[in-house]
Amino acid sequence: MDKNSRGFLYLMNTALEAGIAAGAVILFIIGKVSIAKILHEVSPVWVQLSAGLAAGAVLGILCGLLVTKAAFFMPVKELTGELVTKYSLKTIDLLFISLTAAICEELLFRGALQRAWGIWPVSLLFILLHGYFTFRNYKIMLYGLIMLLISAGIGYTYQYMGLYAAISFHFVFDLASLIAVKMAGAGKTPVPANK
């Protein structure tokens, strides 16, 4: 399979997210925490979904605009845009990637790890694993600090509302951000990151 094909991206995304979900399940078993307890509803599901969708949409659109309109964050736009253009991603692809990431990552990071380590350590780990904290480019690192705050916001959403709220927040945030980059045509005319 060609490394630049969408099929390859789907395979890699599915394998990665399945590994993350398996890690969460292993942690549930080791920690003797039932999935039912993780899914325990702090708030009614419709309230969780409404709050998560609203927060994710607002922050996703704002971050999408920040990345696509602010010249300072051009390296972030290039980084994200490279993924979108390399695989010629369509909106349905962005939907799939955003949904699988939201479900699997929230199960692991909020459902399993946050229960043991707390909001801020898990949010820091989340951002580190997403590659935003890099000393090679301070602009990407500064964006990473913004993402750290958003990740902590998802953590607080999970704590005070429930897992459905965290998943819907993460899903819509990713989707809105990626659509903004796609609509901006990121990667078609790349600008050097050092400018």
C-alpha positions as CSV (number, residue, x, y, z in Angstrom):
1,M,0.0,0.0,0.0
2,D,1.4,3.4,-1.0
3,K,2.3,5.5,2.1
4,N,0.7,8.5,0.5
5,S,-2.7,6.8,-0.1
6,R,-5.8,7.6,2.0
7,G,-6.1,3.8,2.6
8,F,-2.7,3.8,4.3
9,L,-3.8,6.7,6.4
10,Y,-7.0,4.9,7.4
11,L,-5.1,1.8,8.3
12,M,-2.5,3.7,10.4
13,N,-5.2,5.8,12.1
14,T,-7.3,2.8,12.9
15,A,-4.3,0.8,14.2
16,L,-3.1,3.7,16.4
17,E,-6.6,4.5,17.8
18,A,-7.3,0.8,18.4
19,G,-4.0,0.5,20.3
20,I,-5.0,3.5,22.4
21,A,-8.4,2.0,23.1
22,A,-6.8,-1.3,24.0
23,G,-4.4,0.5,26.4
24,A,-7.5,2.1,28.1
25,V,-9.2,-1.3,28.4
26,I,-6.0,-2.7,30.0
27,L,-5.8,0.1,32.4
28,F,-9.5,-0.4,33.3
29,I,-8.8,-4.1,34.0
30,I,-5.6,-3.4,36.0
31,G,-7.3,-0.6,37.9
32,K,-10.4,-2.7,38.4
33,V,-12.5,0.2,37.1
34,S,-15.6,-0.9,35.1
35,I,-16.5,0.7,31.8
36,A,-19.9,1.4,33.4
37,K,-18.2,3.5,36.1
38,I,-16.3,5.5,33.4
39,L,-19.5,6.1,31.5
40,H,-21.3,7.1,34.7
41,E,-23.4,10.0,33.8
42,V,-22.5,13.1,35.9
43,S,-25.0,15.1,33.7
44,P,-27.7,13.8,31.4
45,V,-26.4,12.6,28.1
46,W,-28.2,15.3,26.1
47,V,-26.7,18.0,28.3
48,Q,-23.2,16.5,28.0
49,L,-23.5,16.2,24.2
50,S,-24.9,19.8,23.9
51,A,-22.2,21.3,26.1
52,G,-19.4,19.3,24.5
53,L,-20.5,20.1,20.9
54,A,-20.9,23.8,21.7
55,A,-17.5,24.1,23.5
56,G,-15.7,22.1,20.8
57,A,-17.3,24.1,18.0
58,V,-16.5,27.5,19.5
59,L,-12.9,26.6,20.4
60,G,-12.3,24.6,17.3
61,I,-13.4,27.5,15.0
62,L,-11.4,30.0,17.0
63,C,-8.2,27.8,16.9
64,G,-8.9,27.1,13.2
65,L,-9.1,30.8,12.5
66,L,-6.0,31.5,14.6
67,V,-4.0,28.9,12.7
68,T,-5.2,29.9,9.3
69,K,-5.3,33.7,9.7
70,A,-2.5,34.6,12.1
71,A,0.9,34.6,10.3
72,F,2.6,33.9,13.6
73,F,1.1,30.4,13.6
74,M,2.0,29.6,10.0
75,P,4.2,26.6,11.1
76,V,1.1,25.0,12.7
77,K,-1.0,25.6,9.6
78,E,1.8,24.0,7.5
79,L,2.1,21.0,9.8
80,T,-1.7,20.3,9.8
81,G,-2.1,21.3,6.2
82,E,0.6,18.8,5.2
83,L,-1.6,16.0,6.5
84,V,-4.7,17.3,4.8
85,T,-3.0,17.8,1.4
86,K,-0.7,14.8,1.4
87,Y,-3.6,12.4,1.7
88,S,-6.1,14.6,-0.3
89,L,-8.4,14.3,2.7
90,K,-12.1,15.0,2.1
91,T,-14.5,16.2,4.8
92,I,-15.7,12.6,5.4
93,D,-12.1,11.6,6.1
94,L,-11.7,14.4,8.6
95,L,-15.0,13.3,10.2
96,F,-13.6,9.7,10.6
97,I,-10.2,10.8,11.9
98,S,-11.8,13.2,14.4
99,L,-14.4,10.7,15.6
100,T,-11.9,7.8,16.2
101,A,-9.4,10.1,17.9
102,A,-12.1,11.6,20.2
103,I,-13.5,8.2,21.3
104,C,-10.3,6.3,21.7
105,E,-8.2,9.1,23.2
106,E,-10.8,10.2,25.6
107,L,-11.3,6.7,26.9
108,L,-7.5,6.5,27.6
109,F,-6.6,10.0,28.7
110,R,-9.8,11.0,30.6
111,G,-11.5,7.7,31.4
112,A,-8.4,5.8,32.5
113,L,-5.4,8.1,33.1
114,Q,-7.1,11.2,34.5
115,R,-8.7,9.1,37.2
116,A,-5.2,8.2,38.5
117,W,-3.1,11.2,37.7
118,G,-5.3,14.2,37.5
119,I,-6.3,16.8,34.9
120,W,-3.0,18.7,34.4
121,P,-0.5,15.9,34.3
122,V,-2.7,14.0,31.8
123,S,-3.3,17.2,29.7
124,L,0.5,17.7,29.6
125,L,1.1,14.1,28.5
126,F,-1.6,14.5,25.9
127,I,0.0,17.5,24.3
128,L,3.5,16.0,24.5
129,L,2.3,12.9,22.7
130,H,0.7,15.1,20.0
131,G,4.1,16.8,19.4
132,Y,3.3,20.4,20.2
133,F,6.1,20.9,22.7
134,T,9.1,21.1,20.5
135,F,12.1,23.3,21.1
136,R,12.8,23.3,17.3
137,N,10.0,25.8,16.7
138,Y,8.8,28.2,19.5
139,K,5.7,29.1,17.5
140,I,4.4,25.5,17.5
141,M,5.4,25.3,21.2
142,L,3.3,28.5,22.0
143,Y,0.4,26.9,20.2
144,G,1.0,23.8,22.3
145,L,0.4,26.0,25.4
146,I,-2.9,27.0,23.9
147,M,-3.7,23.3,23.3
148,L,-2.6,22.5,26.8
149,L,-5.3,24.8,28.1
150,I,-7.9,23.3,25.8
151,S,-6.9,19.8,26.8
152,A,-7.3,20.7,30.4
153,G,-10.7,22.2,29.5
154,I,-11.7,18.8,28.1
155,G,-10.4,17.3,31.3
156,Y,-12.6,19.5,33.4
157,T,-15.5,18.9,31.1
158,Y,-15.0,15.2,31.7
159,Q,-14.8,15.6,35.5
160,Y,-17.8,17.8,35.9
161,M,-20.1,16.6,33.1
162,G,-19.0,13.1,31.9
163,L,-17.3,11.2,29.2
164,Y,-19.8,11.9,26.5
165,A,-19.2,15.6,27.0
166,A,-15.4,15.1,26.7
167,I,-15.7,13.0,23.6
168,S,-18.1,15.4,21.8
169,F,-15.9,18.4,22.8
170,H,-12.8,16.6,21.4
171,F,-14.6,15.4,18.2
172,V,-16.0,18.8,17.2
173,F,-12.8,20.7,18.2
174,D,-10.7,18.4,15.9
175,L,-13.2,18.5,13.1
176,A,-13.7,22.3,13.1
177,S,-9.9,22.9,13.3
178,L,-9.2,20.5,10.5
179,I,-12.0,21.8,8.3
180,A,-10.7,25.4,8.8
181,V,-7.2,24.3,7.6
182,K,-8.7,22.4,4.7
183,M,-10.8,25.4,3.6
184,A,-7.8,27.7,3.9
185,G,-6.0,25.5,1.4
186,A,-3.1,24.8,3.7
187,G,-0.1,23.2,2.1
188,K,-1.0,24.3,-1.5
189,T,1.4,27.2,-1.4
190,P,3.6,26.6,1.6
191,V,5.4,29.4,3.3
192,P,8.7,28.6,5.0
193,A,8.3,28.0,8.7
194,N,11.2,30.2,9.6
195,K,9.5,33.4,8.4
